[in-house]
Amino acid sequence: MTQYCADILWLRGEQDFIGNQYSRKHLLRFDGGLEIPSSSSPHVVPIPMSDASALDPEEAFIASIASCHMLWFLSIAAKNKFCIDRYFDAAIGLMEKNAEGKIAITVVTLRPEIIFSGKYTPNPEQIDKMHHQAHANCFIANSVKTEIRCEPVYIAAIIY
């Protein structure tokens, strides 16, 4: 068993908390020292009570799914001797009512664009298989009810 930690700090200061006129800005702090300015999403709590430039929980959720998938994909590709030069994903999450009528991120769509290089490059079937393996192994995907779709964007490989 492994335990992961995050510190979340919010301070009221002089804000009108009881009147619901307080900033949702807060700080996420992780064990390696990284601090991320965070806030509620402006789609949920209007500006100025939210900070559009800060990370919101919905974005963090989508990023954690995409990041976990990518890390597994990189590992699987390396084990198969496929060299990756670049991995980019413009992941998107859809927030709507779920089957129970609650607001949730119901679907996350990953759109990875991967540039392979070297002597051995995978064909589309091998790439799809690696994406399926990455999804099956992703700790975050295994932890959520959200549907996760993977729609790879195929681009030409660089062959040396």
Disulfide bonds with the S-S distance in Angstrom:
none
